[in-house]
């Protein structure tokens, strides 16, 4: 509100009286100030409602449901998640490391339909390389059937025929010679082949001696250790068994220049991943490599 005050002129002065307008702010705060607390109270109630909703969600949902809710509220988060390799792209959320994905590791079965096909074309395999690969695929199939038939028909191998596994991989055809609790290809803790295992490798050598493919040999052990690892350990044992296998193949007319790689990986690539001490992890892998990639 405003108040007008008239100030009379000085005596004898011809000046008109002055008028002063004074604005007075009232002491009544019941208008605007009275609504401020309502805004603060509304914010407080909203925050409490969100808090109790959060507490209810934590108590009423499972871990998987909470993860889905969190993912929904962070759609722009760029993160490589352990269980979402590939997202919804080529492999449909699966990884090549999955147990039933493409069999390029020892324990993988390769049973899933959506995998990288053996006869996939394109890229570096086009042209002559692709032709050689297709020939190798057919040759490997015939070799597998022939060796399996020989092992099944020969009385010498009745005990160990089930220890031989043939697995197509991205590198080529892998032939695994696997131990178990009742039988070992090598004398315990040594690189000396047992007579049956030596005959078995001789049979494999005859089957692959006429093939043009390079050969890779990898030795494996279980996780059982030694008293003094300085004198003998699983690295030395796996490497020694791979070399012993190479020598036996060479005695069976596999030419020296065909050996591409000889290595021992100790217990780092177990066949039974859940139990590194399982005797089936002791094995030697002989891989016939695809041509066109390793021999160009």
C-alpha positions as semicolon CSV with decimal commas, in nm:
position;residue;x (nm);y (nm);z (nm)
1;X;0,000;0,000;0,000
2;X;0,109;0,367;-0,049
3;X;0,075;0,666;0,183
4;X;0,082;1,026;0,064
5;X;0,252;1,283;0,292
6;X;0,235;1,658;0,217
7;X;0,528;1,866;0,336
8;X;0,435;2,241;0,353
9;X;0,674;2,493;0,200
10;X;0,890;2,716;0,416
11;X;0,735;3,039;0,538
12;X;0,780;3,324;0,294
13;X;0,874;3,084;0,016
14;X;0,689;3,075;-0,309
15;X;0,759;2,704;-0,354
16;X;0,456;2,475;-0,360
17;X;0,424;2,214;-0,088
18;X;0,605;1,883;-0,151
19;X;0,413;1,559;-0,173
20;X;0,596;1,242;-0,065
21;X;0,451;0,903;-0,156
22;X;0,559;0,635;0,092
23;X;0,512;0,265;0,007
24;X;0,441;0,052;0,308
25;X;0,494;-0,325;0,297
26;X;0,236;-0,494;0,510
27;X;0,323;-0,741;0,789
28;X;0,066;-0,999;0,669
29;X;0,261;-1,302;0,536
30;X;-0,039;-1,523;0,478
31;X;-0,026;-1,488;0,099
32;X;0,276;-1,598;-0,102
33;X;0,491;-1,720;0,187
34;X;0,223;-1,954;0,306
35;X;0,258;-2,183;-0,007
36;X;0,637;-2,241;0,003
37;X;0,622;-2,518;0,264
38;X;0,378;-2,711;0,049
39;X;0,635;-2,744;-0,233
40;X;0,901;-2,868;0,007
41;X;0,657;-3,114;0,164
42;X;0,555;-3,246;-0,178
43;X;0,920;-3,308;-0,267
44;X;0,971;-3,490;0,062
45;X;0,665;-3,711;0,012
46;X;0,775;-3,794;-0,345
47;X;1,122;-3,890;-0,225
48;X;0,978;-4,110;0,051
49;X;0,744;-4,280;-0,195
50;X;1,036;-4,355;-0,429
51;X;1,239;-4,487;-0,135
52;X;0,966;-4,723;-0,015
53;X;0,905;-4,837;-0,373
54;X;1,275;-4,919;-0,403
55;X;1,270;-5,113;-0,074
56;X;0,965;-5,309;-0,190
57;X;1,132;-5,397;-0,522
58;X;1,445;-5,520;-0,343
59;X;1,239;-5,749;-0,125
60;X;0,990;-5,874;-0,383
61;X;1,216;-5,952;-0,683
62;X;1,487;-6,201;-0,769
63;X;1,846;-6,117;-0,862
64;X;1,771;-6,179;-1,229
65;X;1,464;-5,952;-1,219
66;X;1,660;-5,676;-1,047
67;X;1,929;-5,702;-1,315
68;X;1,663;-5,666;-1,586
69;X;1,518;-5,359;-1,414
70;X;1,863;-5,203;-1,383
71;X;1,933;-5,270;-1,751
72;X;1,603;-5,108;-1,845
73;X;1,696;-4,783;-1,670
74;X;2,045;-4,772;-1,829
75;X;1,980;-4,846;-2,199
76;X;2,267;-4,628;-2,320
77;X;2,528;-4,797;-2,100
78;X;2,803;-4,933;-2,325
79;X;2,947;-5,236;-2,154
80;X;3,070;-5,578;-2,266
81;X;2,882;-5,822;-2,045
82;X;3,009;-6,169;-1,970
83;X;2,683;-6,344;-2,062
84;X;2,587;-6,133;-2,361
85;X;2,873;-6,188;-2,607
86;X;2,758;-6,113;-2,958
87;X;2,440;-5,943;-2,830
88;X;2,168;-6,011;-3,088
89;X;2,407;-6,023;-3,384
90;X;2,568;-6,310;-3,568
91;X;2,570;-6,565;-3,286
92;X;2,247;-6,450;-3,123
93;X;2,389;-6,371;-2,781
94;X;2,626;-6,668;-2,768
95;X;3,001;-6,685;-2,757
96;X;3,239;-6,920;-2,936
97;X;3,361;-7,008;-2,586
98;X;3,027;-7,169;-2,494
99;X;3,048;-7,542;-2,428
100;X;2,805;-7,634;-2,706
101;X;2,933;-7,377;-2,953
102;X;3,186;-7,442;-3,229
103;X;3,428;-7,717;-3,109
104;X;3,766;-7,546;-3,114
105;X;3,857;-7,636;-2,755
106;X;3,894;-7,977;-2,597
107;X;3,572;-7,990;-2,396
108;X;3,342;-7,832;-2,653
109;X;3,080;-8,048;-2,818
110;X;2,975;-7,830;-3,110
111;X;2,610;-7,937;-3,078
112;X;2,455;-7,594;-3,127
113;X;2,309;-7,537;-3,472
114;X;2,410;-7,171;-3,496
115;X;2,787;-7,203;-3,528
116;X;3,054;-7,103;-3,773
117;X;3,022;-7,367;-4,048
118;X;3,321;-7,576;-4,145
119;X;3,269;-7,501;-4,513
120;X;3,215;-7,127;-4,466
121;X;3,330;-6,923;-4,766
122;X;3,453;-6,568;-4,809
123;X;3,751;-6,364;-4,700
124;X;4,095;-6,518;-4,717
125;X;3,960;-6,866;-4,797
126;X;3,818;-6,770;-5,138
127;X;3,963;-6,910;-5,460
128;X;4,221;-7,185;-5,440
129;X;4,231;-7,177;-5,060
130;X;3,860;-7,248;-5,037
131;X;3,890;-7,537;-5,284
132;X;4,168;-7,695;-5,078
133;X;3,964;-7,656;-4,761
134;X;3,665;-7,833;-4,913
135;X;3,892;-8,117;-5,024
136;X;4,038;-8,139;-4,674
137;X;3,693;-8,161;-4,516
138;X;3,605;-8,461;-4,733
139;X;3,946;-8,622;-4,678
140;X;3,914;-8,581;-4,303
141;X;3,572;-8,747;-4,304
142;X;3,706;-9,047;-4,495
143;X;4,010;-9,069;-4,267
144;X;3,793;-9,064;-3,954
145;X;3,567;-9,342;-4,083
146;X;3,861;-9,553;-4,198
147;X;4,052;-9,525;-3,870
148;X;3,742;-9,592;-3,663
149;X;3,671;-9,905;-3,866
150;X;4,031;-10,028;-3,829
151;X;4,034;-9,969;-3,455
152;X;3,702;-10,144;-3,409
153;X;3,807;-10,448;-3,612
154;X;4,157;-10,497;-3,466
155;X;4,161;-10,706;-3,142
156;X;4,467;-10,512;-3,022
157;X;4,266;-10,196;-2,986
158;X;3,948;-10,324;-2,824
159;X;4,063;-10,191;-2,488
160;X;4,162;-9,845;-2,610
161;X;3,945;-9,782;-2,919
162;X;3,708;-9,575;-2,705
163;X;4,002;-9,354;-2,601
164;X;4,031;-9,211;-2,954
165;X;3,815;-8,908;-3,043
166;X;3,786;-8,735;-3,381
167;X;3,679;-8,368;-3,365
168;X;3,654;-8,119;-3,656
169;X;3,788;-7,781;-3,547
170;X;3,857;-7,447;-3,711
171;X;4,219;-7,554;-3,757
172;X;4,150;-7,897;-3,902
173;X;4,079;-8,250;-3,780
174;X;4,186;-8,314;-3,421
175;X;4,255;-8,672;-3,311
176;X;4,260;-8,699;-2,931
177;X;4,424;-8,995;-2,755
178;X;4,267;-8,978;-2,409
179;X;4,349;-9,151;-2,080
180;X;4,100;-9,253;-1,814
181;X;4,107;-9,392;-1,461
182;X;4,179;-9,747;-1,585
183;X;4,426;-9,684;-1,863
184;X;4,711;-9,449;-1,950
185;X;4,878;-9,408;-2,291
186;X;5,208;-9,337;-2,116
187;X;5,374;-9,494;-1,816
188;X;5,280;-9,293;-1,509
189;X;5,475;-8,968;-1,486
190;X;5,695;-9,048;-1,789
191;X;5,709;-8,997;-2,165
192;X;5,733;-9,372;-2,237
193;X;5,448;-9,497;-2,458
194;X;5,272;-9,819;-2,359
195;X;5,282;-10,091;-2,628
196;X;4,912;-10,056;-2,714
197;X;4,943;-9,678;-2,743
198;X;5,252;-9,712;-2,962
199;X;5,061;-9,947;-3,196
200;X;4,771;-9,703;-3,199
201;X;4,995;-9,413;-3,305
202;X;5,149;-9,637;-3,572
203;X;4,800;-9,695;-3,711
204;X;4,730;-9,320;-3,712
205;X;5,066;-9,260;-3,882
206;X;4,978;-9,501;-4,163
207;X;4,646;-9,325;-4,212
208;X;4,791;-8,974;-4,237
209;X;5,131;-9,046;-4,396
210;X;5,002;-9,004;-4,752
211;X;4,804;-8,687;-4,677
212;X;4,953;-8,346;-4,767
213;X;4,837;-8,164;-4,452
214;X;5,068;-8,021;-4,190
215;X;5,050;-8,177;-3,844
216;X;5,026;-8,010;-3,503
217;X;5,077;-8,207;-3,179
218;X;4,979;-8,085;-2,834
219;X;5,039;-8,262;-2,504
220;X;4,808;-8,226;-2,203
221;X;4,821;-8,335;-1,839
222;X;4,589;-8,331;-1,541
223;X;4,646;-8,086;-1,255
224;X;4,820;-8,331;-1,021
225;X;5,160;-8,195;-0,927
226;X;5,501;-8,335;-0,840
227;X;5,704;-8,336;-0,520
228;X;5,987;-8,136;-0,672
229;X;5,861;-7,929;-0,969
230;X;6,218;-7,828;-1,053
231;X;6,305;-8,180;-1,164
232;X;5,970;-8,264;-1,329
233;X;5,645;-8,073;-1,374
234;X;5,338;-8,082;-1,594
235;X;5,487;-7,842;-1,849
236;X;5,784;-8,067;-1,903
237;X;5,569;-8,382;-1,905
238;X;5,315;-8,249;-2,158
239;X;5,590;-8,122;-2,388
240;X;5,782;-8,448;-2,359
241;X;5,475;-8,657;-2,443
242;X;5,402;-8,439;-2,746
243;X;5,760;-8,494;-2,865
244;X;5,738;-8,870;-2,800
245;X;5,423;-8,879;-3,014
246;X;5,600;-8,686;-3,291
247;X;5,889;-8,933;-3,290
248;X;5,650;-9,227;-3,316
249;X;5,465;-9,063;-3,606
250;X;5,798;-8,997;-3,778
251;X;5,887;-9,365;-3,740
252;X;5,556;-9,436;-3,916
253;X;5,662;-9,247;-4,231
254;X;5,519;-8,904;-4,149
255;X;5,776;-8,671;-4,303
256;X;5,966;-8,433;-4,077
257;X;5,871;-8,123;-4,280
258;X;5,504;-8,186;-4,215
259;X;5,526;-8,110;-3,842
260;X;5,399;-7,756;-3,801
261;X;5,390;-7,720;-3,424
262;X;5,483;-7,935;-3,122
263;X;5,378;-7,801;-2,784
264;X;5,283;-7,888;-2,428
265;X;5,021;-7,692;-2,237
266;X;5,026;-7,882;-1,904
267;X;4,680;-7,860;-1,743
268;X;4,584;-7,524;-1,900
269;X;4,332;-7,668;-2,149
270;X;4,145;-7,941;-1,955
271;X;3,909;-8,180;-2,130
272;X;3,698;-8,195;-1,811
273;X;3,689;-7,829;-1,711
274;X;3,501;-7,881;-1,384
275;X;3,763;-8,125;-1,256
276;X;4,121;-8,042;-1,364
277;X;4,247;-8,352;-1,177
278;X;4,030;-8,588;-1,384
279;X;4,253;-8,849;-1,558
280;X;4,075;-8,784;-1,889
281;X;4,256;-8,451;-1,900
282;X;4,574;-8,649;-1,974
283;X;4,583;-8,675;-2,352
284;X;4,773;-8,604;-2,671
285;X;4,603;-8,415;-2,954
286;X;4,717;-8,476;-3,314
287;X;4,567;-8,216;-3,548
288;X;4,573;-8,234;-3,927
289;X;4,573;-7,869;-4,034
290;X;4,377;-7,726;-4,324
291;X;4,580;-7,640;-4,630
292;X;4,570;-7,295;-4,790
293;X;4,603;-7,124;-4,451
294;X;4,907;-7,295;-4,297
295;X;5,093;-7,377;-4,618
296;X;5,074;-7,064;-4,832
